Amino acid sequence: MKGPVITRDKVETILDKKFIRVFDLQHSEGKHYFDATRRSLDNLVAIKTEEEFKKMLPDAVSCTVIVELPNEEPKLLLSYEYRYPAGKFLLGVPAGLLDPEDQNAENPLFATAIREIKEETGITFDPGRDSIEVINPLVFSTPGMTDESNGLVKVVLRPDDLGELSQEGAEGQECFDGFALVSKSKAREILKNGVDEHGHFYSAYTWAALMIFVTDMWG
């Protein structure tokens, strides 16, 4: 199974901004495909070798966070974050981009997940109490339009209480409007309805977290 080979010399930069770039991928003579990406030209997925592709890190990490409080049923921890392209607060998971220092960590996905959970929930991961595991090292968002990808990580938090829970650590353009602690029955309802309790749609990563939770893939 072999498709067109895209080499660096066949890539033209169309737009180059701090957080987004657009490249023209000339995949064969006179034929073009456009790629919206966060990556630099040298790090484009399309021009990676087979070995580089298999070893690449994702752009970001999305976390399925389950909270186990004493004497209570487990809950999935979600939050409402304002998503600018949608113009709404959407139900989502703790998530964020891999920082350069994360990429040099012993486990880049864990480093990103632990940092983002602290920033977006206020809860500090305790390795002696909590657990963390990779669900999937890299999934593409929509490779028909962008090479953006996320690693999926499962984190089980076991605090004594939720006194630390806070969204005051939000950075930059992040804008939050509260948490949703979702039981399994509520998660099934959200999955069945296809919308949250406000009637709003949600991302595929939220859907994945709900599915992981209700199917006990985290236990």
N, C-alpha and C positions, 0 to 999 in steps of 0.2 A: 504494500500500500504506500504509494509515493505521490505526493502532490507537487505543485510548483516550488522551486527553491528560491527563497528571497534572500538576497545578499545585501550587505550594507551599502554597496554602491548603487543599488536599485531603490533606495529609500530617500525620499525627498521630504524635508521639513516644511510643513504648511503653516503651523502655528507653534510657537514656543513661549509659553507663559510659565510662571512659577509652579502652579499646581496642575496644569493641563497642557498637553502637547497633542498635535495632530500630525500624523505622517502619511504620506502617499507611498503605498507599497506597490511597486511595479512588479507584479508576480509573473508576467510574461510580456512579450513585445506588444506595446500599445494597450495593455490591460492594467488597470489600476484598482487598488482596494485601499480604503482609508481606515486608519487606526487611531482612535482617541485614547490617550494613555497618560499615566503619570510618569512613565519611565523616560529616561534619556535615550538618545539615539543608540549609544553603545550598549544599553541594557534592554533593548527591545526584545520581546519574546520571539517575534517572527524570524529574527536573524540568528537565534541561538542554535548551536549544534545539538544533536540528539542527547549527548551527555550533559551539556549545559542545561538543556531543558529539564532533564530528569532531576537535576540537583538545585534548580532555582528556588529562591524563597518567594513567598507571596508578597504582594504589596501591603497587605493589611491582615489583621486577625479579627475574627468575629467570635464572641464568646457565648457559649451556652452556660449560664450561671444558675446553679441550683443552690438554694439556701435550705439547710437543715437546722432548724431551731429545736432546742430541747422540748420533747413531748408534743411536737407539732408535725403535721404531714409536710413532706418536702414541697417547696414552691419554686417555680421558675421566676427568676428576677429579670424583669424587663423594664424599660423606661420609655417615656415619651420625649423624643428629640425632634426639634424643628429641622425638617429636611427642605432646604431651599428650592431645589427643582420641583418639589411637590407643593410647596407653599403651605404645608400643614405640619403639625406635630404628629409624627408617626410612631407606632409601637415598634421598638427595636431592642437590640441586644447591645451590651457593652462592646465597643469595637474601636479600632484605630489603626493608623498606619505604622509600619515598622520604622522606627527611627534608626539613623545610622549606627548609633551605639547598640541598639537591639540586635542588629545584624552580626555584630561581633561577640554576642553573648554565647554562652555554652548551648542554650536552647533559645534561639531568637523568637520563636512563637510564644513560649512561656514568658519570656521577658516582656514582650509587648502586652500579652494578656494581663499579667499581674499589674503592670503600670496603668493600663487603661481602666481596669476595674477600680483601682485606687482613685484615679482621676474622676471617673464617672459615677461611682457609688460611695466613695469615701471609705470603703472597707479595705483593710490591709490584709493581703494573703498571708496566712500563717502556715508554713510548710509542715509544722508539727501537728496541725489540726485539720487543715484543709487538703484537698487533693486537686491535681490538674493533670490533664491528659489530652493528647491530640486526637481529634475525631477524624480529621482529614487534613493532610499537610498543605493542600492547595486545590481550590476549586475556582474556575473562572466565572466571572460575573455574567458576561455575555460576549463570547468570543466572536460573534458576528459584527461587533461594533468596537470592542475595546479588549485589550489584553489584561485589564485589571483583574486581580485575583485576591482571594482571601484564604487564609488558613483557618480551619474550624477547630476551636479548642473548647473542651469541657472543663468547667471548674465547679467543684462542690465546696461551698463555704459552710462552716459549722460554728458560727459565733454563738455566744451565750444569749445575745439579744441584737437588735438592729439599731442600737444607739448611735453607731457610727454612720449610718446611712445618710448620705448627703450628695447633692449635685453641685456643691460650691467649688469643686475642683475643675469645673469645665474650663477649657482653654480656647483661645482664639475665637472663631465664629460659632463654636458649639453653643447651643441654646436648648435647655431641657425644661420640661414641665411635669416633673413628678415621676414616681415609680409605679409599676404594676407587679404585685406579687401574685403569681398565677398558679392556682391549684391544677391538678390533672384534669378535673372535670371542666374547669374554666378553659384550660388549654384546648381540650377537645371541642368545646363550643366555638372558640375562636377559629379553629381549623375548619370546622363544619360550615361556619358562616362566611369565612373568607374575608372578614373584616373585624376590626376591634369593637369595643363596646360603644365607640362613637360613630360607628359605621364607616370608618376609614380603612382603606387598603393598607397593606404593610409589605415589607421587603421579603425577598426570597430567603434571606438569612434569618429573619424572624420566623418564617415558616419552618425552616430547617431546625431551629432551636425548639419550637413547639413539638415537632415530630420526634426529635431526639428525646424530649422529656416524656411524652405520652407513651412512647414505645419502650421505655425503660432501657434505652441504649446507654444510659449514663450510670446505671446501677452496678 
